[in-house]
Amino acid sequence: MDNLLFLLLRLGAHKKFVQSTTIEIGNLLKMSQQNASRKILLLEKENLIERKNNLIKITKKGMELILQEYLQLKQLIECETLFFVGAVVEGLGEGKYYLSLPGYKKAIKDALGFEPYPGTLNLKLDEKEHLKRAYLKELDPILVKGFSTKERTFGDLFAYPCVVDNLKCAIIVPVRTHHGTEILEIIAPSELKKKIGDKVRVELDF
C-alpha cells in the first residue's frame, strides 16, 4: 500500500477530512516537503484522495484500493475464504429469460459443471460489503462463452465459483447488465430462494 495512503488511514482520513500540511506529512514520512507534495498531487490525480486547502480525505476509490490490499493480505496470512453478505432483492426477470436459453444453459454446464436453474438470486451489498467486491478483479474468472442466433448475439459471462447454503453456485458478471456493482447475481443448479432467508452469505470457492 502507498505509504502516504496508509498514513492518512492512520490519521482517520477514511472517516473525515483531516488537517495536515505537506511539511507535517513530509516529517511523518521522513521525506522532503517537495516529495510529500508530489505524492499528494499524484494520489489526488488518481482520485484516491480529495483536498480542500490543507484538509485531506480518502475517497471511495482510495478505500476500495486499501480494502482490496487488506483482503489479499488477510487471506494470505489467515488462509481465510472471502465471503459476501447481502440482502435478497427482486430482479428484473432477465435472469430467468437468459438462463432458459439453450446456448447459455450449455455454455454454463460446460464451464461450471452444472445446468443453471432458470433465474438468478440477486443480493444487494451494503457499503462495507460492496467495497469487498473490488477483490473480484484480482481473481481469474471462469469464462462462460456467449453465442449467436439468427436474431442476435449474446455476450460472454464471467463466473466466480462460490458456495451458498452448502450448494456449489457461481457469481456471474455479464458484460452487459442493468444492475449496479452493489448487486451480486448468483446462479445455481436449483432454486435458492426457497432454501434461504433474507440475508445470505456467499463464500468464494477458489
C-alpha positions in Angstrom: 0.0 0.0 0.0 1.2 3.5 -0.7 2.8 4.8 2.5 1.0 8.2 2.2 -2.4 6.5 1.9 -1.5 4.3 4.9 -0.6 7.4 6.9 -3.8 9.1 6.0 -5.7 6.0 7.1 -3.9 6.1 10.4 -4.9 9.7 10.8 -8.6 8.9 10.3 -8.9 10.4 6.8 -11.1 7.5 5.7 -13.9 8.8 8.1 -13.5 12.6 7.7 -11.3 15.4 6.4 -8.1 15.7 8.4 -5.9 18.7 8.5 -2.2 18.2 7.6 0.3 20.3 5.7 2.9 19.0 3.3 5.6 19.8 5.9 3.9 17.7 8.5 3.3 14.8 6.1 6.9 15.1 4.9 8.1 14.9 8.5 5.9 11.9 9.3 7.0 10.0 6.2 10.7 11.1 6.6 10.8 12.8 3.2 11.1 16.3 1.9 8.2 18.7 1.7 8.6 18.6 -2.1 8.3 14.8 -2.3 5.3 14.9 0.1 3.6 17.5 -2.2 4.4 15.4 -5.2 2.8 12.3 -3.7 -0.3 14.2 -2.6 -0.8 15.5 -6.1 -0.3 12.0 -7.6 -2.9 10.5 -5.3 -5.3 13.4 -6.0 -4.8 12.9 -9.7 -5.6 9.2 -9.4 -8.8 10.2 -7.4 -7.6 8.3 -4.3 -7.8 11.4 -2.1 -9.6 14.7 -2.2 -8.4 18.0 -0.8 -9.9 21.3 0.5 -6.9 23.5 1.2 -5.0 21.7 4.0 -7.8 19.2 4.6 -7.5 15.8 3.1 -9.9 12.8 2.9 -9.5 9.4 1.3 -12.1 8.9 -1.5 -14.3 5.9 -2.1 -11.9 4.7 -4.8 -9.0 5.1 -2.3 -10.8 2.9 0.3 -11.5 0.3 -2.4 -7.8 0.1 -3.1 -7.0 -0.1 0.7 -9.6 -2.8 1.3 -8.5 -4.8 -1.7 -4.9 -4.9 -0.4 -6.1 -5.7 3.1 -8.2 -8.6 1.9 -5.3 -10.0 -0.1 -3.0 -9.8 3.0 -5.7 -11.2 5.3 -6.4 -14.1 3.1 -2.7 -14.9 2.6 -2.0 -14.7 6.4 -5.1 -16.4 7.7 -6.0 -18.6 4.7 -9.5 -17.3 5.1 -12.2 -17.7 2.4 -13.5 -14.4 1.1 -17.2 -14.0 1.6 -20.0 -11.5 1.0 -23.2 -11.0 2.9 -26.1 -9.4 1.1 -29.9 -8.9 1.2 -32.1 -10.7 -1.2 -33.8 -8.3 -3.6 -36.1 -8.8 -6.6 -34.5 -8.8 -10.0 -35.9 -7.6 -13.3 -36.8 -11.0 -14.6 -34.0 -11.0 -17.1 -32.1 -13.9 -15.4 -35.0 -16.3 -16.0 -35.1 -15.4 -19.7 -31.3 -15.6 -20.3 -30.7 -18.8 -18.3 -33.6 -20.5 -20.1 -31.8 -20.1 -23.4 -30.2 -23.4 -24.6 -27.0 -21.5 -25.6 -26.3 -20.3 -22.0 -27.5 -23.5 -20.4 -25.0 -25.5 -22.4 -22.2 -22.9 -22.0 -22.7 -22.8 -18.2 -22.7 -26.5 -17.9 -19.6 -26.8 -20.0 -17.8 -24.2 -17.9 -19.1 -24.8 -14.4 -20.3 -28.4 -14.4 -24.0 -27.7 -13.7 -27.1 -26.7 -15.6 -28.4 -23.5 -14.1 -31.8 -23.0 -12.6 -33.7 -20.5 -14.8 -33.3 -17.5 -12.6 -30.7 -15.6 -10.7 -30.5 -14.9 -7.0 -29.9 -11.1 -6.6 -28.1 -9.9 -3.5 -27.7 -6.2 -2.6 -24.5 -5.4 -0.8 -24.3 -2.7 1.8 -21.4 -0.2 1.6 -18.9 -2.3 3.6 -19.7 -5.4 1.6 -19.7 -3.5 -1.7 -16.1 -2.4 -1.1 -15.0 -6.1 -0.9 -16.3 -6.6 -4.4 -13.1 -4.9 -5.7 -11.3 -8.1 -4.7 -13.0 -10.0 -7.5 -10.9 -8.0 -10.0 -7.8 -9.8 -8.6 -9.2 -13.3 -9.3 -9.2 -15.1 -12.6 -12.8 -15.8 -13.5 -14.1 -18.7 -15.5 -15.3 -17.6 -18.9 -18.8 -18.6 -20.0 -18.8 -18.1 -23.7 -21.5 -16.3 -25.4 -23.3 -17.4 -28.5 -25.2 -16.1 -31.5 -28.6 -16.9 -33.0 -30.1 -15.6 -36.3 -31.7 -12.7 -34.3 -28.9 -11.5 -32.1 -25.6 -12.1 -30.3 -25.5 -13.0 -26.6 -22.3 -11.9 -24.7 -19.8 -13.7 -22.6 -20.2 -14.0 -18.8 -17.5 -14.0 -16.2 -18.2 -16.6 -13.5 -16.7 -16.9 -9.9 -17.4 -20.3 -8.2 -19.0 -19.8 -4.8 -21.0 -21.7 -2.1 -24.4 -20.7 -0.8 -26.1 -22.8 1.9 -23.6 -25.7 1.1 -24.6 -25.6 -2.5 -22.0 -25.0 -5.2 -23.1 -22.0 -7.2 -21.4 -19.1 -9.1 -21.4 -15.3 -9.1 -21.9 -14.2 -12.6 -20.9 -10.8 -14.1 -22.4 -10.3 -17.5 -20.6 -8.0 -19.9 -23.9 -6.0 -20.2 -26.1 -5.6 -17.2 -28.7 -3.2 -15.8 -27.6 -3.9 -12.3 -25.1 -1.7 -10.4 -22.0 -3.1 -8.9 -23.8 -3.3 -5.5 -25.8 -6.2 -6.8 -24.4 -9.7 -6.9 -26.0 -12.2 -9.3 -25.8 -15.8 -8.3 -26.7 -18.8 -10.4 -27.2 -22.3 -9.0 -28.3 -25.8 -10.1 -31.5 -25.4 -8.2 -33.7 -22.6 -6.9 -32.1 -20.9 -3.9 -34.9 -18.6 -2.8 -36.8 -21.4 -1.2 -33.8 -22.5 0.9 -32.5 -19.2 2.3 -33.6 -16.2 4.4 -33.5 -12.5 3.7 -29.7 -12.3 4.4 -27.4 -14.6 2.5 -23.7 -15.4 3.0 -21.8 -16.2 -0.2 -18.3 -17.8 0.1 -15.9 -17.8 -2.9 -14.9 -21.3 -3.8 -11.5 -20.8 -5.5 
